[in-house]
Amino acid sequence: MDRFSGLNLTFLWFGAAISVAEVMTGGLLAPLGFKQGIFVIIVGHIIGGLIMAAAGNIGYEKKLASMESTELTFGKYGKALFSFLNATQLVGWTVIMLISGGAATSVLTQNILSFGSTTTWIVVLGVLIALWLYVGKGLWKVGNILVGISMLAITIILIGIGLGTEGVTSMTNQNTLSLGLAIELTIVMPISWVPLVADYTRDSKSKLGGNLGTFIGYFIGSSLMYFVGLIAALGFGSTDIGSILLNQGYGPIGVLIIMLSTISTTYLDAFSAGLSVKNLLPGFSEKHLGTGVVLLSILIALTFPMSAYEGFLLWIGALFVPLFAILITDYYILGNQSTSDALALVLWILGVGVYRIFVAIDLSIGTTLPAMALVSLLYYTSTKGMMIWKERKSQSSTT
């Protein structure tokens, strides 16, 4: 079995965060201004990263992939449901990565070579991702390191240029984006990786390395991408990374980096989607299933409206925040004493509604923390109450 060191996982999750989609999401925070934008990026990634690490640790201790671990609390039917939902959101992410990567690459190649529409690059990138699935983890690890280092270099350059733009660091809150929604748009990005984090930490060489590598790698990578998006939106008035790289003289290098970063990040989505679908179709290889996911995503990407992106992010939160609130509560607080799969599923459905209500209320601390706290409390008290009831029933039947 190919196992991951803490350094491998650091580079894996750093590489996973290096994407045009993360830059684009960071740009959504621009209305907060410079200082408040940085504050939200740091706070949101700390919260989301800790949830990632907690979910990943379950996979390490139980040696289970993320969706397999849901069976511990929700039973086999719950595992099937969440495997389907996870595969669906991963198709969504693959679609978004193909569109954003294809559009950025197209800007560069059209200006440099007068070739390559967004549609063309969506198909090309999709085919390359499908081929990457068959390369194997050895070359993939090396690829992640190279992509991470090269994108880090470009990131530092772009941040330096952006910070040099007059007035960027003094820009203040325009009051067109609430603090709560901004925090949620930051937390939800690491949350979107929670349903697949254990697919990799389960193969970690050590518990400490797995947890720290996951948290540090994603925290640094994603925070940097959000920061680039924030700086780009404030300093350049755009998060079109392709145009920015072109205007700063990094055209040919930019093509290579955007392509590689899109492939290396989307590989994780496709591979984990294959693992989720395998829970539903165990007779098939996850590589073949992952390839099927990529082909489906190419078709959807050709017509998907990117105006739906923010709504897509919030629905990821609605579906998976209550799921992992229940799973984490059951595993760490109740010691895996789940008494009823049906109870867990009912409370998950209730939790989805709670999340959507909190989004509408727009609390200043975001939606994830209060939703997780309420769902966790409901699950804990309901489970404890059922355990007490069963114990009393058992005692009365023996007297």
N, C-alpha and C positions, 0 to 999 in steps of 0.2 A: 504493500500500500504506500502511495506517495504522500508523505506527511509534511506539514508546514511548520517551519520555525516561526518564532515571533517576528523576525525580520521579514520572512516571506509574507506573512499576513499584513505587516505594516505596509509593504510595497503593494500587496494585492489591493488593500482598501484605499490606499493613496491613489493607485491607478484607477480604481473604480470610480473615485470622485472626480477624476480629471475628464470633464466632458463639457461640451457646449451647452447642454441642458442645465448644468449647475450654474454656469456663467449667466445664462438667461434668467434663471430663478433669482440669483443674487441681484440682478438688475431691477427686479420688481420692488426691491427695498429702497430704491433711490429716493422716493418721496420723503423718507425719514431723514434725509440729510446724511452727512458723513459720520459724525460721532455716534448718533443714535443707531445708524445702520450697522456700524462695527459692533456696538453693544449687543444688538439683536443677533447678529451672526454668531458671536461667541456664546451667548447664553443658549440660543437654540441648539447649537451643535453639541454643547456639553450635555444638555438634557437628552437629545436624541442619541448621542453617542453612548451614554450610560445605559439606555434602554437596549441599544444594539448589543452591548457587551453582556448584559444580563441574559438576553435571549440566546446569544452565542454560547455562553457558559453552560446552559442546559444541554445544548448539542454536544459540547465537549464531555460533560460528565456522563451523559447517557449514550454517547456515540451514535446520535441520531441526527439526520438531516432536519432542517427547520420544520417542514410540514409533517414529517414522521413524529416529531416531538409533540405535535398537537393532539395526537392520539392518547397521550398520557392523561389529558384532562377531558377531551371532547369525544373520545371513543373513535371507532373506525369510520362511522358516518360523518363525524365532525372532521376527521382527517380528509376524507374524500371531498367534502364541501370546501374546506380551506385550500386544499390542493388545487381545486378548480379555480377558486377566486385568485389564488396566488399566480397561477398560470395566466389568468386573464390580465392581471395588473402587469405582469412581466411582458406580455404581448404589447400592452399599452406603452411600457417603457421602451421596448424595442422599436416600436413605431416612432415614438418621440425622438429617440436617439438617431434613427435613420433620417428623419426629416431635418433635425437641427444640424446633424453632421453633413448631410447631403447639401443643405442650403449653404452652409459655411464653405464647404469645399468647392461648390459651384461658383461662388463669388470669386474665389481665387483663380480657378482654372479658366473661367470665362475671360477674366482680365489678363491673365498671363498667356494662355494658349488659345483663347477664343473657342473653347471646347468645354462641354460638360454641363448640361442643365441639371437642375436639382433632381429631376426624375431619373436622369442617367446615373447620378451618384447614389441615389437611394438604392437602385438595383445593384450597382457595383459594390457598395459597402455591404449590402445584404449578402451577396455571394461570398465576399471575403470573410464575413463573420461565420457563415456556414462552413467555409473551409477551415477556419480557425478552430472550430469545434473538434476537428479531427487531428489537429496538430499534436495534442497531448500537453499535459501540465508542465513538462520540463521546459519546452520552448516558450510556453505561455508565461512562466515565471520570469524568464529572461526578458520577454517582451514587455511585461508590466514594469520592470525596473527601468528599461530604456525609455519607455513612454513617460514614466514618472519623472525621470531626470530631465528629459528634453522639455517636457511641458512646464516643469518647475522653472527652468531657465527662462523660457518665454514669459511665464507668469511674472517673474521678478522684473523682467524688462518692461512689460506692460504696466505693472504697478508703478514702477519708477516714472514712466512717461505720464501716466494718469495723474500721479501725485504732483507732477511738475506743472500740470495745467492750472492756470491762475484761478484761485477761488474755490477749488474743489474741497479742500479740507475745512473751509469755513461755511459750506452750504448747510443750511438748517432744515428742520422739519417743515414740510409744506402742508402738513395736516390733511393730506388726501389719502393716506393709508394709516389705518389704526395700528397701534402698537401690538394689540393682541393678534390681529391677522398676520402682521409681519413676523411675529415669533412663530406662529403656526406654519407659515410658509417656509421657515427655516427648519423647524423640528421635523416636518413631514418628509424632508429629503432623507435623513438617516432612517426614519421610520419606514420608508419605502424599501429599505434594504433589510429590515428586521426579519421579514418572512423568508429570507434566504441566507442570513448570516451564519447559521449553524451548519449549512451545507459545506462550509469551509473550516469553521472552528472545530468541528467534530474530528477533523484530521490533524489538529494541532499537536505538536510534540509535547507541549506543556500547557497547563491551565493558565499560568501567569502570562506566558508568551502569547497564547491565543487571545486572552482578554485585553492585554495591553496593546498588542499588535493591531487588533480590530479597532479599538478606541482611538489610539494615536494616529494610525494611518488614515482613517476616515476623517477624523477631526481636522487634521492638518490639511489634507487634500481638499475636502469640501469647503472648509472655511476660506481657503485661498481662492477657490473658484467663485464663491459668493462675493469675496472681496474684489476680485477682478470684475465681476458683473456690476457691483456697486460703483467701483471707480470708473468703469466704462460708461455706465449710464450717466454718472455725474460729470465726468470729464469729456467724454466724446459724444454724449447725447445718444448713444446707441449701445446695444449689447451684441451687435452683429460682429462676432469675433473674426470672421473671414475678412470683412471690410477693414477692420482695425489693423489686423496683421498686414494686409495689403498696403494700407496707407503708411504703415510704419516701416515698410521695406522688407517684410518677412514673408513674401509671397510663396516662393518654392518651399521653404522650410515649413511655412504654415500649412500648406497642402498635406505634407507628410505627417505633421504632428496631429492635425485634426483627424485625418484618416485613421492613424494608429490609435489615438485616444478613443475615437468612436468605436473601433473594432474591439479594443481591449476591455472597454466598459460594457459594451453590449454583449460581449461573449458571456459575461457573468449572468446577465438576464436570460439569455437563450439557454445556457447550460442548466441553470436552476429551474427554468420553466420546464425543461425536459425531465428533471427530477420530479417536479410536481405532477406532470402528466403521467409519469411512470407509476405513481401511486394509484392512478385510475386505470392505466393500461400496462400492467406489470410485465407483459410478454414482450415489450419493445425496449430497445436500447435508448438510454437518455440522449445519446448523441443524435440518433435518428429523429427522436421526438423534438429535440432542440432545433434540428434543421427544419423540421416541419413548422415550428414556431417562427423561425426566421422567414420562411417563404410566405407564411400567412401575414406576417408583419409587413413584408414588402408590399403586398397587395393593399393592405389597409393604409399604409403610409402614403400611397399615391393619391389618396382622397381625404385623409384625416385633417380636420380644421384645427390649427394650432391655437385658435381662440378658446378652445375647450381645455387648455393646459392647466390653468389655475383650478378649475373645477375638478379635473382629474386628480390633482394633488390632494385636494381636500377629501375626495372620496376614498383615496388610499388610507388617509387618516381615519376616516369613519369606519372602514372595514377592519383595519388591523390594529388600531390603538386598543379597542375593547378586547380583541382577541388576546393580545399579549398582556394586557392588564390581568385578565383571568388566568392565563397560563403562568405568568410570573408569580401571582398571588398563590396559586395552587402549589407551585413547585417550591418556592422559597419560604412561604409563611405557613402553609398547611401541610407541607411535607408530602405532597402528592397523595392526599387523602380524598381526592374527588369522589363524592358519593353518588353523583348522578350526571351522566353525559347530557341528558335532556335539560337539567337545570343549567349547566354551563352554556348550552346552546341558546336557551331562552334568554339568559342574562347577556349573552353576546348580542343577540338581536336588540335587546333593550339598550345595550351600550352603543350600538350604531345610532339609534335614535337620540341618545344623550349627547353624543358627539355632534350630531347635526344641530341640535338645539343650542349647544354651547357656541357653535360657529355663528349661529344667527344672533345670539346674545352679544358675541364679540367681547369676551372678557379681556382685561388688560394683560393678563398673564398667559394668554393663548388658550387653546382648547385641550391640548393633549394632557397636561397635568391634572386639571380638574376632572376631565372625563375619566382618566385612569384611576384617580383617587376614588371617585364615586362608584365606578364599576367594581373596583377592587373591594371596597367596603361592602357593597351589595353581595358580591360573591362570597366573601368571607363570612358575613353574618348568616347568609342563607345556608351555606355549607355546614357551618357550626350548628345552626338550628336543626338541620336535617340529621346531623350526627347525634345530637342530644335526643331527638325524637326517636330515632331508631334504637338508641341505647335503652331508653325508657320502655319502649315497646317490647324489646327483648327481655328486659327484667320482669315486666308484667306477665309475659307468656310463660316464664319459668316458675312463677309463684302460684 
